[in-house]
Structures are given as structure tokens and as C-alpha cells.
Amino acid sequence: MAGSSPRSVEFAGGTDVGRVRSQNEDSFQIDNDLRLVLVADGMGGHIGGDIASRTAIEAVNDYILEYEPPEDGQGSPELGPLDVSVDIVRTAVYRANQRIVGLNRELGNPEGRGMGTTLVGLWLPHGLSQAVVFHVGDSRLYRFRKGRLDQVTHDHSLYQAWVDAGRSGDPPNRNIIMRALGIVDDVEADFSVQPIQAGDIYLLCSDGLNGMVPDDTIIDILADIGETSLDAAWRQLIQEANDHGGKDNVTVVLARFL
């Protein structure tokens, strides 16, 4: 029943190189046991954007797997279980950044150059009815609830900064990212805690989806999930991105709370 606490969650997703690019630099991870989903959009082309995105996914997943709170939801005496979970994610993102920075140094890439990646994730720790959402860059997370699509994350891009400042002057290129993993020694991720309701669908994606497909089309596809399936929905979303030009790699992961 919509509005009530969910009893279970199901995940599905996939990635596609698109219609223009020759290499897929996106990566994603679905860990059903951890109830963790991640999407990363690598940057760097032949320098290793695919390596950066895959490294970020692996580093975050490995750290959370090692330090996940117990299933009874009990945190430390000083902190509640939700605070512990946020701290775990914060450290996981830090570790991922350090690992990619290290790879750039090994390759002789100067600071601010070389491979990098965006990252967006959703984690529902065992014993909690709230999800930890985190991101760096312009890969997005949306919530679809009761027919409404809301963007939960806020892009770390020059274009978004221009929008936030009132759209004065000519718009900058939408592809200029102001935060990414692997480019500098210290990067700040944004975090939020999302109360989950039964019937919610969360969509994580690289900008190859939202840069190609209008929100109304996304809404129509998500609204039909009750009649089809999560698997059919992510495939249809990727097909829509390609039908609209497929100018970038596109990755879509869906989480449905039941």
C-alpha cells in the first residue's frame, strides 16, 4: 500500500554505449544482499574513464560490504544506526576518490587531469526504513512517487551553477562537471536521507538518459511498471535515449519498494 513502510525492494538495471560513442565509460552495481545500487559515469576517454567508473563502484561496494551495520539495526552507543550508515558511505566515497587519484599519479597525470568519474548511489541499510542517497557530479537520482517525478540529487555542474545563479548571460556547456572523483585529493559528496514508502520507485542514471529523454516520457514509462516489469522499464528508458539520438553512454538502474 502506497504511503506505508515497504516490506521488500527489487532492483534492475543496465547500460548501453549509445549511438555515437565507441566506448562505454559508464559502470553500475546492484548488490541485492547489501541493498546498494550505484551508477558511475567515467571521464577521460582513452585515458581511462571506464577504469575510473569501475574503480569507484568497486571501492564503494567493497567498503560498505566490510562495514555494514548489523541487520538488527543497532548502531554504536554514541551514534544511531542511521548516523553510522552515513559515516560509512562518506568514508567509502573518500576511499574511492583516493584510489582513483592514486591511479592517476601512477600514470603520471597531473592534478586536475586524467581519469575521473561521477557517482550516484542509494543504500538501504538492513534494519532501517530510510535510504542513504549520495552523489558526486551530474549523475542523478530521481524519486517516482504517486505519479510525480522529483530529482533528489543536485548536479555538480557549471550549467547547474548558472541556473542557481539566475541564468544570467549565456548558458555554459552542460557537460562541464565541477566535482568528480579522482581529479583532486579531496572531493565533497552530497548526502541525504530519504524516507521510503511502499510504491516508491527510485531511478539512478547517467546523464545519457536525462540529457536525451524528456521527464514526461520517463514518467510515462515508470507509471507503467505495475503493468510490465522493472526489467522492461530500464530497457525501454535506454531505448528512448537511443531513439532520441543516443549521444552519450546511458545507464539506468531502478529500485522499486514494495
C-alpha atoms as one frame of an Amber mdcrd trajectory, in Angstrom:
protein
   0.000   0.000   0.000   1.409   3.395  -1.031   2.386   5.528   1.942   3.167
   2.573   4.226   6.571   1.195   5.115   7.965  -1.111   2.417   8.329  -4.834
   3.066  10.821  -5.537   0.288  12.772  -3.985  -2.572  13.653  -5.162  -6.058
  16.357  -3.826  -8.366  17.047  -3.953 -12.083  19.229  -2.022 -14.489  21.601
  -1.970 -17.396  23.921   0.123 -19.539  24.443   0.819 -23.242  27.178   2.515
 -25.253  24.640   4.651 -27.143  24.587   5.575 -30.819  27.644   7.858 -31.063
  30.383   6.776 -28.640  32.688   3.850 -29.443  33.425   3.046 -25.775  31.185
   2.724 -22.735  32.701   4.598 -19.783  29.638   4.050 -17.533  29.565   1.419
 -14.796  26.856   0.278 -12.398  26.414  -2.108  -9.497  23.373  -3.812  -7.996
  24.033  -5.646  -4.729  20.796  -7.255  -3.614  22.266  -8.517  -0.339  23.579
  -5.093   0.691  20.545  -3.348  -0.843  23.010  -1.000  -2.531  22.840   0.398
  -6.072  25.473   2.574  -7.758  25.917   4.348 -11.099  29.157   5.976 -12.265
  29.900   7.923 -15.448  33.614   7.895 -16.235  35.564  10.712 -17.837  38.855
  10.564 -19.635  38.246   8.574 -22.798  41.374   6.652 -23.753  43.000   7.862
 -20.505  40.704   5.530 -18.599  37.185   6.821 -17.932  35.930   3.252 -17.891
  38.613   2.306 -15.364  37.696   5.268 -13.139  33.984   4.442 -13.080  34.600
   0.766 -12.416  37.127   1.551  -9.689  34.686   3.881  -7.923  31.943   1.264
  -7.974  34.227  -1.455  -6.635  35.747   0.734  -3.904  32.398   1.920  -2.537
  30.796  -1.507  -2.701  33.774  -3.189  -1.007  33.936  -0.698   1.857  30.212
  -0.805   2.598  30.281  -4.603   2.457  33.051  -4.620   5.059  31.483  -2.115
   7.454  27.756  -2.545   7.068  25.902  -2.253  10.408  24.353  -5.499  11.710
  20.895  -6.470  10.486  19.328  -5.689  13.876  19.919  -2.006  13.046  21.849
  -1.303  16.267  24.454   1.421  15.951  27.228   2.395  18.312  26.359   3.770
  21.782  27.433   7.251  20.649  25.681   7.253  17.272  22.377   5.933  15.961
  22.358   3.350  13.155  21.494   5.958  10.519  24.402   8.204  11.536  26.720
   5.207  11.370  25.468   4.375   7.881  26.055   7.914   6.616  29.584   7.873
   8.053  30.254   4.549   6.334  29.150   5.944   2.980  31.166   9.125   3.491
  34.319   7.094   4.089  33.534   4.775   1.165  33.347   7.732  -1.235  36.583
   9.141   0.201  38.314   5.794  -0.323  37.044   5.618  -3.909  38.393   9.079
  -4.645  41.781   8.235  -3.163  42.029   5.054  -5.176  41.424   6.860  -8.492
  43.747   9.716  -7.532  46.398   7.076  -6.893  45.855   5.550 -10.321  46.278
   8.969 -11.946  49.532   9.509 -10.084  50.831   6.118 -11.173  50.119   7.113
 -14.777  51.876  10.467 -14.336  48.705  12.515 -14.814  48.943  15.969 -13.161
  46.324  17.010 -10.583  43.148  18.103 -12.316  43.847  15.915 -15.353  43.482
  12.271 -16.211  40.662   9.893 -15.442  37.703  10.750 -13.232  34.118   9.734
 -12.671  30.773  10.850 -11.333  28.986   8.659  -8.802  25.430   8.352  -7.536
  24.225   5.749  -5.074  21.331   4.592  -2.943  21.808   2.343   0.079  19.101
   0.924   2.322  20.930  -0.465   5.384  19.352  -3.500   7.000  17.035  -2.659
   9.859  16.259   0.845   8.556  13.311   2.219   6.581  15.347   5.160   5.293
  17.790   5.184   2.414  21.115   6.998   2.259  21.479   8.842  -1.068  24.857
  10.224  -2.134  26.404  11.675  -5.267  29.337  13.481  -6.842  28.940  15.065
 -10.273  25.898  15.096 -12.536  24.699  11.504 -12.465  21.235  11.706 -10.963
  18.757  10.036  -8.654  15.032  10.588  -9.101  12.096   9.502  -6.928   8.832
   8.493  -8.588   6.008   8.607  -6.042   2.264   8.709  -6.690   2.728   9.764
 -10.295   5.228  12.527  -9.558   8.892  12.530 -10.585  11.277  14.501  -8.343
  15.011  14.943  -8.822  16.560  14.186  -5.438  20.175  14.984  -6.314  21.517
  18.381  -7.387  24.001  18.401 -10.266  27.583  19.461  -9.583  27.934  21.098
 -12.991  28.715  24.550 -14.333  25.337  24.615 -16.050  23.523  23.932 -12.761
  25.556  26.675 -11.072  24.449  29.037 -13.861  20.805  28.038 -13.259  21.188
  28.501  -9.497  22.670  31.970 -10.048  19.634  33.131 -12.007  20.573  32.236
 -15.592  22.393  35.491 -16.228  24.310  35.598 -19.503  24.861  32.800 -21.980
  24.416  29.270 -20.668  27.618  27.241 -20.253  28.176  23.797 -21.709  26.072
  21.240 -19.839  28.965  18.758 -19.777  31.355  20.787 -17.594  31.493  18.996
 -14.219  32.522  20.912 -11.101  33.014  17.865  -8.863  34.224  14.386  -9.764
  36.055  11.514  -8.128  39.733  11.100  -8.902  40.602  14.609 -10.055  41.753
  16.200  -6.782  42.851  14.790  -3.418  39.701  15.813  -1.571  36.195  15.913
  -3.000  32.940  16.512  -1.154  29.965  14.294  -1.857  26.396  15.389  -1.151
  24.329  13.169   1.144  20.654  12.992   2.006  18.417  10.602   3.933  15.219
   9.595   2.165  12.213   8.111   3.987  10.997   5.198   1.876   7.343   4.427
   1.176   5.833   1.321  -0.345   5.191   2.032  -4.003   8.239   4.291  -4.420
  10.442   3.813  -7.471  13.933   5.299  -7.442  15.761   5.901 -10.706  19.552
   6.277 -10.845  21.050   7.274 -14.179  23.975   8.771 -16.036  23.326  11.953
 -17.992  22.984   9.891 -21.156  19.376   9.365 -20.031  18.217  12.727 -18.671
  20.183  14.587 -21.343  18.212  12.796 -24.056  14.801  11.831 -22.674  12.137
  14.348 -21.504  10.774  13.976 -17.976   7.266  13.316 -19.297   8.495  10.260
 -21.179  10.311   8.971 -18.091   7.141   9.447 -16.041   5.036   7.519 -18.570
   7.458   4.576 -18.538   7.718   4.442 -14.739   3.948   4.723 -14.375   3.542
   1.576 -16.467   5.805  -0.573 -14.292   2.819  -2.074 -12.498   1.675  -3.478
 -15.844   5.116  -4.578 -17.056   8.302  -5.058 -15.011  11.400  -3.235 -13.803
  13.448  -5.097 -16.389  11.209  -3.942 -19.227  11.228  -0.369 -17.874  15.005
   0.143 -17.794  15.325  -1.363 -21.250  12.635   0.984 -22.554  14.315   4.009
 -20.957  17.633   3.157 -22.614  15.855   2.604 -25.924  14.238   6.042 -25.612
  17.657   7.632 -25.034  18.977   5.961 -28.164  15.881   6.853 -30.158  16.432
  10.493 -29.179  19.961  10.428 -30.555  21.965   8.305 -28.114  24.733  10.914
 -28.000  26.259   9.504 -24.821  26.583   6.256 -22.912  23.411   5.627 -20.967
  22.948   3.710 -17.718  19.703   3.174 -15.828  19.117   1.409 -12.507  15.682
   1.142 -10.888  14.755   0.346  -7.290  11.135  -0.486  -6.523   9.915  -0.645
  -2.926   7.014  -2.989  -2.262
